[in-house]
């Protein structure tokens, strides 16, 4: 079972009542998100993450430990029994929409027109449609049609 962060954890929350701030406290640094991205792309071993990201060993060790402690990755013994591998938990897999959203935002805004970049495709090789939030009626939702309400 994945760990779930609670107010009792030894964590100082940036904004304790804001889900966005709390999520960023858990996974918001560049290296953590790239590790999660690579885990979604099949990286499992320490060396996989290091070669794909170029991250320094000490930083990678720290981020992997944090992601395991926070229930996003799980450490398992590889089938060979000779090393440890990292696998996304259900909590980690639940970040898929976040990674897709960041990717799609980057495709629209982080590249010059015509500049090459990678594209996420489905099992048929077709790029995923753009993620767009919808309201309870299925209508498009945006910054002009939503507000934040405190619960509890």
Secondary structure as UniProt FT lines:
FT   TURN            7..8
FT   TURN            16..17
FT   HELIX           19..27
FT   HELIX           30..40
FT   TURN            41..42
FT   HELIX           46..53
FT   HELIX           57..69
FT   TURN            70..71
FT   STRAND          73..77
FT   TURN            79..80
FT   STRAND          84..88
FT   HELIX           90..93
FT   TURN            94..95
FT   HELIX           96..109
FT   TURN            113..114
FT   TURN            123..124
FT   TURN            136..137
FT   TURN            143..145
//
